Amino acid sequence: MTGPGQNGCANMERTNMDEKRRQNLSGELKYLIDRCSLTDVLDLLAGICAENADHLRANWPDDLPPPEQNERAAKIWEHAAQKVARLVPEVRSTFECTPSRST
């Protein structure tokens, strides 16, 4: 991945991906959750969002797109990272009280 979104934009809206692609990605996410855990996947997503914010701030020229758009996009990624990271302890505590499922 070269950076967050297309042209440095924080493409965080739900995309109009076709159903086959959605099913494939869903299967990959389910596999990751089964192999690791939901909390690990959420933790990784929070880290990716934070890395995208850092990438925007460090690597995108100030004149392309306008600097305020770069910073706005970085703040959106940073905010997403914080929100996802806040879920990790809550999800972890929920799953600690739940018997593990057998696969």
Order of alpha helices (4+ residues) and beta strands (2+ residues): alpha-alpha-alpha
